[in-house]
Amino acid sequence: MSPLSLAEVERLARRAHAAQRDKAGRPYVEHLAAVAAGVRERGGTDEQIAAAWLHDAVEDGAVTAEWLAGAALSPWTKDMIRAVTKLPGESLAEYTARVLATPGALLIKEADLAHNADPDRLAALDPATRDRLTAKYAEVRRLLGLAD
């Protein structure tokens, strides 16, 4: 079975997340598109861009871990998706260690954090949520060794 094309992965991600909204009420697929574009702009491979489109799919319940295991994606793409999927009860230190240990995953997480921390995006949130997320994103960047 040959891996899905990038266009097929994008269509799949858009369908899987179609009903979801982000914390500001925007269509969630806007975030996926921004992360995929961020990976592309940072020189990511097609496999990394595919992983970017699906980076939240398991965590958000858009697809199951079983679906991912059997999906027509390269093993590397699946590894990157698993690496950036935060597990219930997992500490940020454990999570970021897995991201750092998985080849290619850091680029996806970097693009994800860049979009999540976008000032315009954060401005749409209530102050308490904005402050909590700003601190969380800064801690994740620190643990990943990403400069501010």
C-alpha positions as CSV (number, residue, x, y, z in Angstrom):
1,M,0.0,0.0,0.0
2,S,1.5,3.3,-1.0
3,P,1.4,6.3,1.4
4,L,-1.4,8.8,1.0
5,S,-0.4,11.9,-1.0
6,L,-0.2,15.3,0.8
7,A,-3.4,16.3,-0.8
8,E,-5.1,13.2,0.4
9,V,-3.7,13.7,4.0
10,E,-5.0,17.3,3.9
11,R,-8.5,16.3,2.8
12,L,-8.5,13.6,5.5
13,A,-7.4,16.0,8.2
14,R,-10.0,18.6,7.1
15,R,-12.8,16.0,7.2
16,A,-11.7,14.6,10.5
17,H,-11.5,18.0,12.2
18,A,-14.4,19.7,10.3
19,A,-16.7,20.1,13.3
20,Q,-14.0,21.2,15.7
21,R,-13.4,24.8,16.8
22,D,-10.3,26.2,18.6
23,K,-10.4,28.0,21.9
24,A,-11.3,31.3,20.2
25,G,-14.1,29.7,18.3
26,R,-12.3,29.6,14.9
27,P,-12.5,26.5,12.6
28,Y,-9.8,24.1,13.9
29,V,-8.6,23.4,10.4
30,E,-7.2,26.9,10.2
31,H,-4.7,25.8,12.9
32,L,-3.8,22.6,11.0
33,A,-3.2,24.6,7.8
34,A,-1.0,27.1,9.6
35,V,1.1,24.3,11.2
36,A,1.5,22.5,7.9
37,A,2.5,25.8,6.2
38,G,4.9,26.5,9.1
39,V,6.6,23.1,8.6
40,R,6.8,23.8,4.8
41,E,8.3,27.2,5.4
42,R,10.9,25.8,7.8
43,G,12.0,23.3,5.1
44,G,10.1,20.3,6.2
45,T,9.7,17.2,4.1
46,D,6.4,15.9,2.7
47,E,6.3,13.4,5.5
48,Q,6.7,16.1,8.1
49,I,4.0,18.2,6.4
50,A,1.7,15.2,6.4
51,A,2.4,14.7,10.1
52,A,1.7,18.4,10.7
53,W,-1.8,18.0,9.1
54,L,-2.5,15.1,11.5
55,H,-0.5,16.3,14.5
56,D,-3.6,16.7,16.7
57,A,-5.8,14.1,15.2
58,V,-5.3,11.4,17.8
59,E,-5.1,13.7,20.8
60,D,-8.3,15.5,19.8
61,G,-10.2,12.3,19.0
62,A,-10.5,13.0,15.3
63,V,-9.0,9.6,14.6
64,T,-8.0,6.7,16.8
65,A,-4.6,5.3,17.6
66,E,-5.8,2.1,15.9
67,W,-6.7,4.1,12.7
68,L,-3.2,5.7,12.8
69,A,-1.5,2.3,13.2
70,G,-3.2,1.0,10.0
71,A,-3.2,4.2,8.0
72,A,-1.5,4.5,4.6
73,L,1.3,6.7,6.0
74,S,5.0,6.1,6.2
75,P,6.3,4.7,9.5
76,W,8.3,8.0,10.0
77,T,5.1,10.1,9.6
78,K,3.3,7.9,12.1
79,D,6.2,8.2,14.5
80,M,6.2,12.0,14.3
81,I,2.4,12.1,14.9
82,R,2.7,9.8,17.9
83,A,5.6,11.9,19.2
84,V,3.6,15.2,19.2
85,T,0.5,13.6,20.7
86,K,0.3,14.5,24.4
87,L,-0.9,11.5,26.4
88,P,-3.4,11.8,29.3
89,G,-1.5,12.5,32.6
90,E,1.8,12.9,30.8
91,S,4.1,15.6,32.2
92,L,5.5,18.3,29.9
93,A,9.0,17.0,30.6
94,E,8.0,13.5,29.4
95,Y,6.2,14.8,26.4
96,T,9.0,17.1,25.3
97,A,11.6,14.3,25.8
98,R,9.6,12.2,23.4
99,V,9.4,15.0,20.8
100,L,13.2,15.5,21.1
101,A,13.9,11.8,20.8
102,T,11.8,11.4,17.6
103,P,13.6,12.5,14.4
104,G,11.6,15.2,12.6
105,A,9.1,15.8,15.4
106,L,10.7,19.0,16.8
107,L,10.1,20.9,13.5
108,I,6.4,20.0,13.7
109,K,6.1,21.1,17.4
110,E,8.0,24.3,16.6
111,A,5.5,25.2,13.9
112,D,2.6,24.2,16.2
113,L,3.9,26.4,19.1
114,A,4.5,29.3,16.7
115,H,0.9,29.3,15.6
116,N,-0.5,28.6,19.1
117,A,1.5,31.6,20.5
118,D,0.7,34.0,17.7
119,P,-0.3,37.3,19.4
120,D,-3.4,37.8,17.2
121,R,-4.6,34.3,18.0
122,L,-4.0,34.7,21.8
123,A,-5.7,38.2,21.8
124,A,-9.0,36.5,21.0
125,L,-8.9,34.6,24.3
126,D,-10.0,35.7,27.8
127,P,-7.1,37.0,29.9
128,A,-6.8,34.0,32.2
129,T,-6.7,31.5,29.4
130,R,-4.3,33.7,27.4
131,D,-1.9,34.0,30.4
132,R,-2.1,30.3,31.2
133,L,-1.4,29.3,27.6
134,T,1.4,31.8,27.2
135,A,3.2,30.4,30.2
136,K,2.6,26.8,29.0
137,Y,3.9,27.5,25.5
138,A,7.0,29.3,27.0
139,E,7.7,26.3,29.2
140,V,7.4,23.9,26.3
141,R,9.7,26.0,24.2
142,R,12.2,26.0,27.1
143,L,12.1,22.3,27.5
144,L,12.6,21.8,23.8
145,G,15.5,24.2,23.7
146,L,13.8,26.6,21.3
147,A,14.9,30.2,21.5
148,D,12.2,32.8,22.1
